[in-house]
Amino acid sequence: MEFFTMCVLAAGIGMALGTLGTGIGQGLAVKSAVEGVSRNPGASGKILTTMMIGLAMIESLAIYALVVCLIILFANPYKEVAMSAIKAVAK
């Protein structure tokens, strides 16, 4: 049972760290875009387009973290190894 507990903890911590970094990155990107528009309102179209592309790239990192966490939880390649080790210890 320890293996599955560790998997759940690893997935939770991995997702937390992944979303923490992307949240900070998105906040900084929006802050810089707002500052840029306030300094030069005429360039707001280019700034908005560049910001949206950047936010999409940052958000893809959070999606990758989610996919890795889901793999750890549901498609773990070491599940059989852990189960055989648990059975060996139980004997």
N, C-alpha and C positions, 0 to 999 in steps of 0.2 A: 504493500500500500504506500510505502514511502516514495516509490518511483512516481506514482501518479500525483502525489502531493507536491513533489518537486516540479513536475511538469506544469501543474496549475500555477504554482508560485512563479515559475520562470515566465510563463505566458503573461501573467498579471504584471510583473515587474517590467518585462520587455515592452508591453503595450504602454505602460505608464511613462517609461523613459522615451519611447518613440513619440508619443503625443505631447510630452513636455517640450521636447526640442522643436517639433513642428509648430506648436502654439507660440513659442517665443519667436520663432522665425517669421511667422505670419504677422504677429504683432509689430515686429520691427519693420517689415515690408510695408504695412499699411501706414505706419507712422511716417516713414520716409516719403511715401507717395503723397500723403496729406501735406507734409511740409513742402514738397516740390510744387504741388498745385497752389499752395498759398503764396509761394514766391513768384510763380509764373503761371497765372491762370490760363494763358493762351496755349500752354503745352499740356493741358489736362487730358486731352485725347490720347496723346502718345504715352503719357505717364500711366493712365488707367490701363491701356492695353499691355504695357510692359509689366505692370503690377499684377494683372490677372494671369498672365503667363507664368510669372514667378510664383504666384500663389498656387497655381496648378502643379507646378514642379514640387513645391514644398509639401503639398497635400499628398502627392504620390508617395512620399517617404512614409507618411503615416499609414497609407494603405499597404505598403510593403511590410511594415511592422505588424499590421493586423494579419496579413497572410502568413507570416512566419509564426505568429502566436497561434493561429488556427491549425497550422501544420503540427506544431508541438502538441496541441491538445487532441486533435482528432486523427491525424495521419502520421503518428510518430513511428519512424522506422525501427526504433529500439523497443517497441512494445513487447514483441515476442521474446527478445533477449531478457527483458526485465521479468516477464512472467515465468520463464524457465529458471531464472535465478531465484525467484521467490519460491517456486516449487522445490528447488534443490535445498534451499534453506529450511523449508518447512519439514523436510524428511528427517 
